[in-house]
Amino acid sequence: MICCGLDLKHWPIAKEYLKPSISMNRGAFTDKDLYKLIQDRDMQLWGVHDGDLKAVFITQIVEYIRMKRLRLVLIGGHEIEEWLDMVSECMDKFAKENNCSGIELWGRKGWIKRLKPLGYEEYETVVIKELS
């Protein structure tokens, strides 16, 4: 199994893997928005496969005033136990190559349990109030 960057020609399949995650973003972006950001090289599209695509994820390098971090924006796939370690290693390598000081993701609480064995820790909680 390998983890690698994906060309946008894989987008029709990739967006199907990401559809559940996109639907949970509270309207922050659509699949069309993501396509454009990847096309403009503001985000990166990745895949894990062994001949068959197992997972797809999108990253973004975020520049803060004093540091850069690699943000995991979205992830989707099946058989997570088979590839989560590989995704973590892939992101670590890409982050280091791009002088990022760390990796971050915003997600549901369930990710804490899965990512803790890979060296991640809960830092803060995001609370949102929608205004009408």
N, C-alpha and C positions, 0 to 999 in steps of 0.2 A: 504494500500500500504506500502511496506517495502523496505528499502535500505540495501543491504548486499553484502559481498564479494562473488564472484562467483568462483567456481572450474573450472579448465580448460576444463572439460568435456562439458562446455557450450560454448567453444570457437567457434565452427562452427556457432552458432546463433549470438554470440557476434560480430564476425568479420563482419557479414552482417550489423549490426547496425552501425558499425564503418567505413564501406567502404567509405562513402562520405567524412568523415574527413581524413581518410588515403590518399585518392586521392588528398587532398589539401596540403599535407605536403612537396611538392616540392622535393620528393625523399629522404627525411631524413630517412625514415624507411618504411618497408613493414609489412604486417600482420604477416609474418613469424618471423621478428625481434621482434615484440611485443610479440608474443607467447613465444619466447625464454626468453625474459626479465621477463615476468610474471612467467614462469616456474622456472627461476633462483631466483625468489623472489626479483628482482630489480625493478619491477613494480607490481601494484596491480590491479586486475580486479574486478569491481563492477557491480551490477545490481539493478534496481528498478523494482519491479513487484507487481502485485495484483492477482497472479495466471497466468497472462500473462506478459511477459517481456515488459516493457515500455521504458526502457533506459539502456544503458551500458556506463560505463566510465572507464578510466584507470588513475591511479595516480602513482606518483613516489616521494619518499622522496629525496629531493635534499639537500646535505650538502655543505654549503658555509663555509668560514673560521670561521666566528663568529656566524653562525646561521644555522638552518635547516628550510626548508619550504616544504610544501606539494604542489606539482605541479599537476594540472589537465592537463594531456597530451592529452587526446581525450575524446570526448563525442558524443553520438549518440542516437537517439530515436525519438519518436513521442509523440505528446500531451505534449510538454514541460511545459506548464502552470501547469499541474497536478503534476509534480515531481521535478521541479528545486529547490524549497525551500527544499525539502527533501534531494536532493543531497548535497546542501550547508550544511545542518545540519550534514549529514553523514560525509562529509569531515572535518568539524569543529571538530567533536568528534574524528575522527581518527588522525587528526593533533595534537590535544592536548594530546592524548594517547601516541604519538610518539615524544613528546617534540619539536614540530615544532612551530616556532614563528609566522607563517602565512601561507597563501595559495596563490599560484600564478597560473596564466595560461597565455599562449600566444595564442591569437586567433584573429579573425576578429573583426573589430570595433563594429559590431552588438551586441557583448557580453557585451559591456559597459552598454548599456541601460538596458539589462536584469539583469545584476548583481548589478547595483548600489543600488537597493532597498534591497539587501542582505548584504550591507556593503562593497562592493568592490569599489575601485576607480581606475581611470586610472592613472598609474604611469609613464609609458614611452611608446614609440612606437618603435617597431622593424622595421628597414629598411634593406632590403637585396638587394645586387647586385650579380647576378649570373655571374660567370666567365666561359668562355669557353676554 
